Amino acid sequence: MAAFNDRSDAGRRLGRRLAGLRGRDVVVLGLPRGGVPVAFEVANALDAPLDVIVVRKLGVPFQPEVAMGAVGEGGIRVLDRRTMSMARVSQEDLQQVERQERELLENRVARFRQGRRRIDLTGRTAVIVDDGIATGSTARAACQVARQLGAAHVILAVPVAPARAIVELKEPDDVVCLLSPQDFQAVGYYYHDFSPTDDGEVVQLLDAAAPAPLHLAGDSADGSLADEVDIPAGGAVLRASLYLPARCDGTVLFAHGSGSSRHSPRNRFVASVLHGAGLGTLLLDLLTPEEEVNRANVFDIGLLAQRLSFATHWLEARHDGSAGRIGYFGASTGAGAALWAAAEPGAQVAAVVSRGGRPDLAGPRLAAVKAPTLLIVGGADENVLALNRQAMAGMQAPTRLEIIPGATHLFEEPGTLATAASLAADWFRQHLLPSPVGRSIPEARE
């Protein structure tokens, strides 16, 4: 008979066992995906903040359900040498599996954070929670990641684990386990409902657990906040969020699409990824609240481009070159405005990225754009994809089209926005940031 109804039930029971930690300096860290529903209940019971700690199992190549180790954030790798030896896993096999899993890990980190700052673990107690342990590889990696991030005390808490695995765990300072059978079956055997947890559920639980300040997705990767600034633009004043790192070699200005603003969670998520790449960002409203009432203004690409140019001049004048090279990131109709502004005579724009954008709205000005341009389009967004191909044909600048399979216009599908953000970060890093070997400009391609 199953010991737990579902992951929430297991989490509530685990929370009661950990009640003695309530009121201490604790951070609860769920292991995605299945560990997060358990961790959510533990965090509620302890009145503690909830975050994720992302690890990926390294499966034996011909039997991937068998773990030969795990990788985690921060370059952590844990290997089970005995399993590798028994399975005769070569170094080449290991490298291939690790490369694949690290790519998935980075995408998952970006997807789950979505602009949330990682909770600082320095000097605190990290309670790492999963829905159960089989071999312990991912749990060991997670404990090492938490230690590397500064945790003073690491506790591993799980509803169920084999007795042998608990004894062999050396990485955590303490292990709390509700059920540790000698004749352990699979983790799911001890749950009545062990249905899969998807990425969307993980994000929803993190949203539900986060206090209001953590929803401000425009904050920087190092925890410092973006400044709210006013930008004069002719007879208007534009509201904007500005973040510049201590050393800023490149800043990206965001041109939001129709019906959006500087508070757009998607663009703020992309901004957070750019912060992690060492870039500054300026997210601004190209229209005043009064102007937004007139929907015609939202599609006035010339007006939006003019406002973007005003903001660029303001940034350059205010920071006297300390903002570094300038890039534009445009979404939807904002992409047309970004390319229009980049085509202006004398525009010092080093790179442009369009996400799900309408570059075609820049019309004949496309031919005047000199900045290397990356067009990111969802594979399921067929109409916009056709318009991007049409716009690409009219451009003289080095241009690349990246198609994200399965993504629709808003990139709402799991992992698609993270992929788009990663592509944008790579593009801007290449064209805005200094490189000891110089920048290579790719040829136009799909």
C-alpha positions as CSV (number, residue, x, y, z in Angstrom):
1,M,0.0,0.0,0.0
2,A,1.3,3.5,-0.9
3,A,2.6,5.5,2.0
4,F,1.7,9.0,0.5
5,N,-1.3,10.1,-1.4
6,D,0.7,12.5,-3.6
7,R,3.6,14.9,-3.5
8,S,1.7,17.5,-1.6
9,D,0.7,15.0,1.1
10,A,4.3,13.9,1.4
11,G,5.4,17.6,1.6
12,R,3.0,18.3,4.4
13,R,4.2,15.3,6.4
14,L,7.8,16.2,5.8
15,G,7.1,19.8,6.9
16,R,5.8,18.5,10.2
17,R,8.9,16.5,10.8
18,L,11.1,19.6,10.1
19,A,9.0,21.9,12.3
20,G,12.0,22.5,14.6
21,L,13.6,24.6,11.8
22,R,10.8,27.1,11.8
23,G,12.0,30.6,12.7
24,R,15.6,29.9,11.8
25,D,17.5,31.3,8.8
26,V,16.3,28.6,6.3
27,V,15.9,28.4,2.6
28,V,13.9,25.5,1.1
29,L,15.3,24.3,-2.3
30,G,13.2,22.0,-4.4
31,L,14.7,19.7,-7.0
32,P,12.8,20.2,-10.3
33,R,10.5,18.9,-11.3
34,G,9.0,16.4,-8.8
35,G,10.7,17.8,-5.7
36,V,9.1,21.2,-6.1
37,P,5.5,20.3,-5.0
38,V,7.0,18.6,-2.0
39,A,9.3,21.6,-1.2
40,F,6.4,24.0,-1.6
41,E,4.6,22.4,1.3
42,V,7.8,22.2,3.4
43,A,8.4,26.0,2.8
44,N,4.8,26.7,3.8
45,A,5.2,24.7,7.0
46,L,8.5,26.4,7.9
47,D,7.4,29.9,6.7
48,A,10.6,29.9,4.7
49,P,11.4,31.1,1.2
50,L,11.3,28.6,-1.7
51,D,13.7,28.4,-4.5
52,V,15.0,25.7,-6.9
53,I,18.3,24.0,-7.2
54,V,18.7,22.5,-10.6
55,V,20.5,19.2,-11.3
56,R,20.4,16.6,-14.1
57,K,20.9,12.9,-13.9
58,L,23.7,11.5,-16.1
59,G,22.1,8.3,-17.4
60,V,24.1,5.3,-18.7
61,P,24.0,5.7,-22.6
62,F,22.3,2.4,-23.4
63,Q,20.2,2.4,-20.2
64,P,19.4,6.1,-19.4
65,E,17.1,5.3,-16.4
66,V,20.2,4.0,-14.6
67,A,22.2,6.9,-13.1
68,M,26.0,7.0,-13.5
69,G,26.1,10.5,-11.9
70,A,24.6,14.0,-12.1
71,V,25.5,17.6,-12.9
72,G,24.3,20.7,-11.2
73,E,24.4,24.5,-11.4
74,G,27.9,26.0,-11.1
75,G,29.7,23.3,-13.0
76,I,29.2,20.7,-10.3
77,R,29.5,17.0,-11.4
78,V,29.1,13.9,-9.3
79,L,30.1,10.5,-10.8
80,D,29.3,7.0,-9.7
81,R,32.5,5.2,-10.7
82,R,31.2,1.8,-9.7
83,T,28.2,2.1,-12.1
84,M,30.4,3.5,-14.8
85,S,32.8,0.6,-14.5
86,M,30.1,-2.1,-14.5
87,A,28.4,-0.5,-17.5
88,R,31.8,0.0,-19.3
89,V,31.1,3.7,-20.0
90,S,33.9,5.3,-21.9
91,Q,35.1,8.9,-21.4
92,E,33.6,9.8,-24.8
93,D,30.3,8.4,-23.8
94,L,30.4,10.4,-20.5
95,Q,31.3,13.6,-22.3
96,Q,28.4,13.3,-24.8
97,V,25.8,12.6,-22.1
98,E,27.2,15.4,-19.9
99,R,27.1,17.9,-22.8
100,Q,23.5,17.0,-23.5
101,E,22.4,17.2,-19.9
102,R,24.2,20.5,-19.2
103,E,22.4,22.1,-22.2
104,L,19.1,20.9,-20.7
105,L,20.1,22.1,-17.3
106,E,20.9,25.7,-18.5
107,N,17.6,25.9,-20.3
108,R,15.7,24.7,-17.3
109,V,17.5,27.2,-15.0
110,A,16.5,30.0,-17.3
111,R,12.9,28.7,-17.6
112,F,12.4,28.3,-13.8
113,R,14.0,31.5,-12.8
114,Q,12.2,33.7,-15.3
115,G,13.8,36.8,-14.0
116,R,13.6,35.8,-10.3
117,R,16.8,36.4,-8.4
118,R,18.4,33.3,-6.9
119,I,17.9,33.4,-3.1
120,D,21.2,34.1,-1.4
121,L,22.4,31.0,0.6
122,T,25.4,32.7,2.2
123,G,25.6,31.6,5.9
124,R,22.1,30.1,5.8
125,T,20.6,26.6,6.3
126,A,19.7,25.0,2.9
127,V,17.0,22.4,3.1
128,I,17.1,20.5,-0.1
129,V,13.9,18.6,-0.9
130,D,13.1,15.9,-3.5
131,D,10.1,13.6,-3.8
132,G,12.4,10.6,-3.1
133,I,15.9,9.1,-3.7
134,A,16.8,6.1,-5.7
135,T,20.6,6.2,-6.2
136,G,21.2,9.5,-4.6
137,S,23.3,11.0,-7.4
138,T,21.2,14.1,-8.0
139,A,20.8,14.7,-4.3
140,R,24.6,14.6,-3.8
141,A,25.1,17.1,-6.7
142,A,22.4,19.4,-5.2
143,C,24.1,19.3,-1.8
144,Q,27.4,20.3,-3.4
145,V,25.8,23.1,-5.4
146,A,24.2,24.5,-2.2
147,R,27.6,24.3,-0.4
148,Q,29.3,26.1,-3.3
149,L,26.6,28.9,-3.1
150,G,27.6,29.6,0.5
151,A,25.2,27.5,2.6
152,A,26.5,27.1,6.1
153,H,24.4,24.0,6.8
154,V,22.9,21.6,4.3
155,I,20.0,19.3,5.1
156,L,18.6,16.8,2.7
157,A,14.9,16.1,3.3
158,V,12.9,13.5,1.3
159,P,9.8,11.4,1.9
160,V,11.4,8.1,0.9
161,A,14.8,6.6,0.2
162,P,16.5,3.2,0.4
163,A,18.3,2.7,3.7
164,R,21.6,1.9,1.9
165,A,21.5,5.2,0.0
166,I,21.0,7.3,3.1
167,V,24.0,5.6,4.9
168,E,26.2,6.3,1.8
169,L,25.3,10.1,1.6
170,K,28.2,12.1,2.8
171,E,27.5,15.5,1.2
172,P,24.6,16.8,3.5
173,D,25.2,17.6,7.1
174,D,21.9,16.0,8.0
175,V,19.4,13.7,6.3
176,V,15.7,13.7,7.1
177,C,13.7,10.8,5.6
178,L,10.2,9.7,6.5
179,L,10.5,6.2,5.1
180,S,13.7,4.2,4.4
181,P,12.8,0.6,3.5
182,Q,15.5,-2.1,3.3
183,D,13.8,-3.7,0.3
184,F,13.3,-0.4,-1.6
185,Q,11.2,-0.3,-4.8
186,A,11.0,2.6,-7.2
187,V,10.2,6.0,-5.7
188,G,6.8,6.0,-7.4
189,Y,5.9,2.7,-5.6
190,Y,5.3,4.7,-2.4
191,Y,2.9,7.2,-3.9
192,H,-0.8,6.6,-4.7
193,D,-0.5,9.5,-7.3
194,F,2.9,9.9,-8.8
195,S,1.8,11.6,-12.0
196,P,4.6,13.7,-13.7
197,T,5.1,17.3,-12.7
198,D,5.6,19.6,-15.7
199,D,7.6,22.9,-16.0
200,G,4.4,25.0,-15.8
201,E,3.5,23.6,-12.4
202,V,7.0,24.3,-11.1
203,V,6.8,27.9,-12.3
204,Q,3.3,28.3,-10.8
205,L,4.5,27.0,-7.4
206,L,7.5,29.3,-7.4
207,D,5.2,32.3,-8.3
208,A,2.8,31.3,-5.5
209,A,5.6,31.0,-2.9
210,A,7.5,34.2,-3.9
211,P,6.9,37.4,-1.9
212,A,6.0,40.5,-4.0
213,P,9.6,41.8,-4.4
214,L,10.7,38.6,-6.1
215,H,8.2,39.1,-8.9
216,L,10.2,42.2,-10.1
217,A,11.9,40.3,-12.9
218,G,13.9,43.3,-14.1
219,D,16.3,43.0,-11.2
220,S,19.9,42.2,-12.0
221,A,21.6,38.8,-11.9
222,D,23.7,39.8,-8.9
223,G,20.7,41.0,-6.9
224,S,21.0,44.7,-7.4
225,L,17.9,46.5,-8.5
226,A,17.2,48.4,-11.7
227,D,16.7,52.2,-11.4
228,E,13.5,53.8,-12.4
229,V,14.3,56.8,-14.7
230,D,12.5,59.4,-16.7
231,I,13.6,60.1,-20.3
232,P,12.7,63.3,-22.1
233,A,11.5,62.6,-25.6
234,G,10.5,65.8,-27.4
235,G,7.3,66.9,-25.7
236,A,6.9,63.6,-23.8
237,V,8.5,61.9,-20.8
238,L,9.1,58.2,-21.1
239,R,9.3,55.9,-18.0
240,A,12.1,53.3,-18.0
241,S,14.0,50.8,-15.9
242,L,17.8,51.0,-16.2
243,Y,20.3,48.5,-15.1
244,L,24.1,49.0,-15.7
245,P,26.6,46.6,-14.2
246,A,29.7,48.0,-12.5
247,R,31.7,47.5,-15.7
248,C,29.4,48.0,-18.7
249,D,30.7,47.2,-22.1
250,G,27.3,46.9,-23.7
251,T,23.7,47.9,-23.1
252,V,20.5,46.6,-24.7
253,L,17.5,48.9,-25.2
254,F,14.1,47.1,-25.3
255,A,11.4,48.1,-27.8
256,H,8.2,46.5,-26.5
257,G,5.5,45.3,-28.8
258,S,1.9,46.3,-29.1
259,G,-0.1,46.3,-25.9
260,S,3.1,45.7,-23.8
261,S,5.2,47.8,-21.5
262,R,8.5,47.9,-19.6
263,H,6.8,45.5,-17.1
264,S,6.4,42.8,-19.7
265,P,7.3,39.5,-17.9
266,R,8.7,38.0,-21.0
267,N,11.0,40.9,-21.8
268,R,12.0,41.3,-18.2
269,F,12.9,37.6,-18.2
270,V,15.1,38.1,-21.3
271,A,16.7,41.1,-19.5
272,S,17.6,39.0,-16.5
273,V,19.4,36.6,-18.8
274,L,21.3,39.5,-20.4
275,H,22.3,40.7,-17.0
276,G,23.8,37.3,-16.3
277,A,25.8,37.7,-19.5
278,G,27.3,40.9,-18.2
279,L,25.1,43.3,-20.2
280,G,23.2,46.4,-19.1
281,T,19.5,46.9,-20.1
282,L,17.1,49.8,-20.6
283,L,13.5,48.7,-20.6
284,L,11.3,51.6,-21.5
285,D,7.7,52.6,-22.4
286,L,7.8,54.1,-25.8
287,L,4.4,55.7,-25.3
288,T,3.0,57.7,-22.4
289,P,-0.2,56.4,-20.7
290,E,-2.2,59.1,-22.4
291,E,-0.8,58.1,-25.9
292,E,-1.5,54.4,-25.3
293,V,-5.2,55.1,-25.2
294,N,-5.1,55.8,-28.9
295,R,-4.4,52.4,-30.4
296,A,-3.2,54.0,-33.6
297,N,0.0,55.1,-31.7
298,V,0.8,51.5,-30.9
299,F,1.3,50.8,-34.6
300,D,3.0,54.1,-35.5
301,I,6.4,52.5,-36.2
302,G,7.9,55.9,-37.1
303,L,6.9,57.4,-33.8
304,L,8.1,54.4,-31.8
305,A,11.4,54.4,-33.6
306,Q,11.8,58.1,-32.9
307,R,11.2,57.5,-29.2
308,L,13.8,54.7,-29.2
309,S,16.3,57.1,-30.8
310,F,15.6,59.7,-28.1
311,A,16.2,57.1,-25.4
312,T,19.5,56.1,-27.1
313,H,20.8,59.7,-27.2
314,W,19.7,60.2,-23.6
315,L,21.6,57.1,-22.5
316,E,24.7,58.1,-24.4
317,A,24.7,61.7,-23.1
318,R,23.9,60.8,-19.5
319,H,26.5,58.1,-19.2
320,D,29.2,59.6,-21.4
321,G,30.0,56.4,-23.2
322,S,30.1,54.3,-20.0
323,A,27.0,52.4,-21.2
324,G,29.3,50.8,-23.9
325,R,28.1,49.6,-27.2
326,I,24.4,49.8,-27.9
327,G,22.0,47.0,-29.0
328,Y,18.3,46.9,-29.6
329,F,15.9,44.1,-28.6
330,G,12.5,44.3,-30.2
331,A,9.4,42.1,-29.7
332,S,6.3,42.1,-32.0
333,T,5.8,45.6,-33.4
334,G,8.8,46.8,-31.4
335,A,11.1,44.9,-33.7
336,G,10.0,47.1,-36.6
337,A,10.7,50.2,-34.5
338,A,14.1,48.8,-33.5
339,L,15.2,48.2,-37.1
340,W,13.7,51.6,-38.2
341,A,15.8,53.4,-35.5
342,A,18.9,51.3,-36.4
343,A,18.5,52.5,-40.0
344,E,18.7,56.2,-39.1
345,P,21.7,58.1,-40.5
346,G,24.5,58.1,-37.9
347,A,22.8,55.5,-35.7
348,Q,25.5,53.8,-33.5
349,V,23.8,50.5,-33.0
350,A,26.0,47.5,-32.8
351,A,23.4,44.7,-32.9
352,V,19.7,44.0,-33.1
353,V,17.6,41.0,-32.0
354,S,13.9,40.5,-32.8
355,R,11.9,38.0,-30.8
356,G,8.6,37.0,-32.4
357,G,8.9,40.4,-34.1
358,R,7.6,42.2,-37.1
359,P,10.7,43.4,-38.9
360,D,8.7,43.8,-42.0
361,L,7.1,46.9,-40.5
362,A,10.4,48.8,-41.0
363,G,9.6,48.6,-44.7
364,P,12.1,50.0,-47.2
365,R,14.3,51.1,-44.3
366,L,15.4,47.5,-43.8
367,A,18.0,47.9,-46.5
368,A,19.7,50.8,-44.6
369,V,20.2,48.7,-41.4
370,K,23.9,48.0,-40.9
371,A,23.8,46.3,-37.5
372,P,24.1,42.5,-37.4
373,T,20.5,41.3,-36.8
374,L,19.2,38.1,-35.3
375,L,15.6,37.2,-36.0
376,I,14.1,34.7,-33.6
377,V,10.7,33.2,-34.6
378,G,8.6,30.3,-33.2
379,G,8.2,27.4,-35.6
380,A,4.5,27.3,-35.0
381,D,4.1,31.1,-35.6
382,E,3.7,30.5,-39.4
383,N,2.5,33.9,-40.5
384,V,5.2,35.8,-38.6
385,L,7.8,33.4,-39.8
386,A,6.8,34.1,-43.4
387,L,7.0,37.9,-42.7
388,N,10.5,37.5,-41.1
389,R,11.7,35.6,-44.2
390,Q,10.3,38.4,-46.4
391,A,12.1,41.0,-44.3
392,M,15.3,39.1,-44.3
393,A,15.3,39.1,-48.1
394,G,15.3,42.9,-48.0
395,M,18.2,43.3,-45.6
396,Q,21.8,44.1,-46.5
397,A,23.2,43.7,-43.0
398,P,24.5,40.3,-41.7
399,T,21.3,38.6,-40.7
400,R,20.4,35.3,-39.1
401,L,17.0,33.6,-38.7
402,E,16.6,31.2,-35.8
403,I,13.5,29.1,-35.7
404,I,12.5,27.6,-32.3
405,P,10.5,24.4,-32.9
406,G,7.0,24.3,-31.5
407,A,7.0,27.8,-30.2
408,T,4.0,30.1,-30.8
409,H,4.0,33.9,-31.0
410,L,4.3,34.5,-27.2
411,F,6.9,31.7,-26.6
412,E,4.6,30.3,-23.8
413,E,5.7,26.7,-24.4
414,P,8.0,25.2,-21.8
415,G,11.7,26.1,-22.5
416,T,11.0,28.2,-25.6
417,L,11.4,31.6,-24.0
418,A,14.6,30.4,-22.3
419,T,16.0,29.3,-25.6
420,A,15.1,32.6,-27.2
421,A,16.8,34.5,-24.3
422,S,19.9,32.3,-24.6
423,L,20.1,33.0,-28.3
424,A,19.7,36.8,-27.7
425,A,22.4,36.7,-25.0
426,D,24.9,34.9,-27.3
427,W,24.2,37.4,-30.1
428,F,24.7,40.5,-28.0
429,R,27.7,39.0,-26.2
430,Q,29.3,38.4,-29.5
431,H,28.6,41.9,-31.0
432,L,28.6,44.2,-27.9
433,L,31.2,42.8,-25.5
434,P,35.0,42.9,-26.1
435,S,36.7,39.7,-27.2
436,P,40.4,39.0,-27.2
437,V,40.0,37.3,-30.5
438,G,37.7,39.8,-32.1
439,R,34.1,39.4,-33.3
440,S,33.2,37.1,-36.1
441,I,30.2,38.2,-38.1
442,P,28.1,35.2,-39.3
443,E,26.8,35.0,-42.7
444,A,23.1,35.3,-43.2
445,R,21.4,32.0,-42.9
446,E,18.4,30.1,-41.5
